[in-house]
Amino acid sequence: MDESDATPTVGERACFEAGVKFGTLYHQFAGTPVSPDNARSLERAIEESIENQPHCVGVTVDILEDRLDAAIDHGYTELTGEFMEVEIVVDYEGTEVVTSMAMEDGYPLMRVEEVRRGGD
């Protein structure tokens, strides 16, 4: 392998940045007490926290209240991937990466949905 093959592309760097954002989001907020009364404010707090990170241009967090209601015991439950759908958009040097998290086969799967290179 020559040296040019070893250098990450801008798209690969953008995907890495998105992964960092998801790692932060999930591991910082998993376990947070959540109820229908604070779900909306928690969504906003997560979004605003993650948007502070470099290259992050958009975060949308949807706490799924129907799933949350079904799991509530004693007034609240702990936040997990089971209760969230998330989209994070990163722009790294003109390459935009759209990523998402949703439950798949009982696991909160995080994936790259789209890579848009400058001008695409």
N, C-alpha and C positions, 0 to 999 in steps of 0.2 A: 504494500500500500504506500503510495507516495504521500508527501506531506499535505497536498491539497485535499486529499480524501479525508484527512483527519480533522480538518477545521470545520466546526459546526456551521451550518448555513444560518442565515438570518431567520428562516422559518423554524429551524430546529431550536434556535435560541428563544424565539418567541414561544414555542411550545413548552420549553423548559420553564420560562417565566410563568406561564399559565399553571404549570404543575406546582410551582412554589406557592402560588396564590391559593390553589385548592388544598395543599397540605396545611397551610396556615389556617384557612377557613375551617376545615374539618377538625383539626386537632386542637384548635383554640376554642371552638364553640361546642364540640361534642360534650355532652354532660351538663350543659347549661339548663337550669330549671326553666320549663316553658309550659304555658297554659294558653288557652284561647284569649285570656285577658292581656297577655303580653306578647303574643305571637307577632303582631304587626311592628311593635317597637323593636323587638329582637331582630326581625328581618332588616329593618333600617340600620340598626347598630352593626350588624354583620356586614351589610353592603358598604356602609361608610368606612368601617375599619379596613376592609380589604381594598377598597378604592384608594386608600392612602399609599399603597405599595407602588413602587416604580413600574411604569409601563402599563398599569391597569387603567383601562378607559371605561369600563362598565361592569357592574355586578348587579345581578338580579337574584334575589333569594325569595322563594315562595315556600312558606311553612304550610304544609298541607293540613288544614284544620280538621278535615274529616278523619284522617288517620290519627291526628293528635287527640281528638275527642274520644276515639275508640280506645286509646291507650291510657287515658287519664285515670289515675288512682290517687285519692287524697288531694285533689285539686290541681296537680301538675304532674308532669313526667319529665324525663331528661331528653334533651334534644339529641337525635341521632340522624343519620342519613335517611332513615326510613321516613322521616317527617319533612324532608326538604327536597325541593328541586332548585337547582342553581345554574345560572349561566354566568360565565366570566369572559370578558373580552380584553385581550391584551394587544397593545400596539407596540411592536419592537422594531425600530428603524424602518417604519413604513410597511411592515408586514403585520397584518391583523390576524389574530387567532381567536376563534370563537370556541369555547369549551363548555361542557355541561356536566352535571351530576344528576343522576336519577337512579332509582332502584332497578336492579336487573337481577333476577334469580336470587332475591334476598340479600343482595349486596349493593351498597351505594357506589355505583360505577361512575368513574370520572373519565371523560373522553374528549378528544379533539373532534369537533364537529366540522370545522371549516378553517382553511388557511387562505387568506386573501393577501396576495403580494401586491405591493404598491402598483396601482393602476389596473388591478384585476377587477 
